[in-house]
């Protein structure tokens, strides 16, 4: 087994983008890292606006890559600060910024056999056909175990309220 280091610290790698689903996955990953005595690796994957093909066609994009990388770092730091505050997650943490498609970036980062990859499972209902691509990619291609965390009940309730507001439907407030 070349390349395998049994003494390497176990890692819990989690995809983070700031969505409610990724925050739910981050919280679950933190609890697992604590329980397993593992390092927490929150990963934010980013791509240039319009994707890499558009960036290769634009001469100005080469000048903006560092700025986009910096903005991705700020976004990840902001999410982590919002979730953990000043006290941190309570486990060793190594935030990672990766340029690339989220599914591929997560699978490439969680490249050890003793890693655990945690991803949000996407949305429920009609939107499911158009969401969950990242979790499906990770489940199909990761060489380590993958935990796909379902959306929180709060996310479902917020989506329901948003739909009602969009369609100007009355909300039943008797149970509030």
SULPE-V24252 format. One record per residue. N is the residue number from 1. RES is the residue in one small letter. PHI is phi in whole degrees, 0 to 359 (* if undefined). D_CENTER is the distance of its C-alpha to the mean C-alpha in Angstrom with 2 decimals. Layout:
<<N/RES/PHI/D_CENTER> <N/RES/PHI/D_CENTER>>
This chain:
<<1/x/*/29.91> <2/x/289/29.57> <3/x/89/26.44> <4/x/267/25.66> <5/x/240/26.05> <6/x/296/26.42> <7/x/275/26.71> <8/x/296/23.35> <9/x/297/21.12> <10/x/295/18.67> <11/x/234/15.00> <12/x/249/12.04> <13/x/264/9.10> <14/x/225/5.61> <15/x/282/2.32> <16/x/229/2.66> <17/x/223/5.00> <18/x/98/7.50> <19/x/289/8.05> <20/x/300/9.78> <21/x/296/7.90> <22/x/287/4.60> <23/x/292/7.58> <24/x/298/9.34> <25/x/296/7.12> <26/x/297/7.32> <27/x/296/10.96> <28/x/294/11.63> <29/x/296/10.42> <30/x/296/12.65> <31/x/297/15.45> <32/x/293/15.35> <33/x/299/15.49> <34/x/299/18.38> <35/x/294/20.10> <36/x/270/19.89> <37/x/68/20.76> <38/x/253/17.86> <39/x/279/16.00> <40/x/261/12.47> <41/x/242/10.44> <42/x/286/7.31> <43/x/241/6.42> <44/x/247/6.33> <45/x/265/8.10> <46/x/223/10.99> <47/x/228/14.13> <48/x/299/17.46> <49/x/307/18.51> <50/x/86/20.05> <51/x/85/18.36> <52/x/297/20.04> <53/x/300/23.24> <54/x/293/23.89> <55/x/293/23.31> <56/x/291/25.79> <57/x/282/28.34> <58/x/263/28.28> <59/x/293/30.19> <60/x/286/28.73> <61/x/297/25.11> <62/x/300/25.93> <63/x/286/26.88> <64/x/266/23.66> <65/x/302/21.20> <66/x/298/21.51> <67/x/294/21.03> <68/x/296/17.83> <69/x/298/16.54> <70/x/297/17.80> <71/x/297/16.22> <72/x/297/12.70> <73/x/297/13.64> <74/x/296/14.99> <75/x/297/12.02> <76/x/296/9.89> <77/x/299/13.16> <78/x/295/13.72> <79/x/296/10.65> <80/x/296/11.52> <81/x/294/15.11> <82/x/295/14.78> <83/x/278/13.29> <84/x/259/15.44> <85/x/64/18.29> <86/x/281/20.89> <87/x/281/21.14> <88/x/78/17.75> <89/x/280/15.97> <90/x/87/19.18> <91/x/222/18.06> <92/x/301/18.00> <93/x/228/14.81> <94/x/229/14.14> <95/x/295/11.50> <96/x/229/11.07> <97/x/251/11.14> <98/x/232/11.62> <99/x/275/13.61> <100/x/150/13.11> <101/x/295/11.63> <102/x/305/7.94> <103/x/300/9.42> <104/x/296/12.13> <105/x/296/10.44> <106/x/292/8.47> <107/x/296/11.85> <108/x/292/13.82> <109/x/286/12.27> <110/x/273/12.69> <111/x/257/16.26> <112/x/260/18.37> <113/x/296/19.94> <114/x/267/19.35> <115/x/283/15.57> <116/x/232/13.41> <117/x/258/10.06> <118/x/243/8.00> <119/x/225/5.91> <120/x/289/6.71> <121/x/274/10.12> <122/x/93/10.71> <123/x/266/13.78> <124/x/259/17.24> <125/x/78/20.55> <126/x/297/21.59> <127/x/285/18.27> <128/x/301/17.04> <129/x/298/18.87> <130/x/252/16.88> <131/x/236/13.33> <132/x/81/11.42> <133/x/298/12.11> <134/x/295/8.91> <135/x/297/9.50> <136/x/297/13.16> <137/x/298/12.97> <138/x/296/11.38> <139/x/298/13.97> <140/x/278/16.65> <141/x/242/16.26> <142/x/289/14.87> <143/x/265/17.82> <144/x/245/16.49> <145/x/298/15.87> <146/x/236/12.73> <147/x/250/12.02> <148/x/263/10.80> <149/x/271/10.67> <150/x/292/12.71> <151/x/299/12.52> <152/x/286/14.43> <153/x/302/18.06> <154/x/299/17.74> <155/x/298/15.42> <156/x/297/18.14> <157/x/294/20.82> <158/x/296/19.43> <159/x/295/19.20> <160/x/296/22.72> <161/x/296/24.03> <162/x/298/22.61> <163/x/299/24.35> <164/x/299/27.52> <165/x/293/27.56> <166/x/298/27.04> <167/x/266/29.91> <168/x/54/31.96> <169/x/270/32.37> <170/x/290/33.89> <171/x/252/31.88> <172/x/281/33.58> <173/x/260/33.61> <174/x/297/36.02> <175/x/273/33.37> <176/x/277/31.88>>
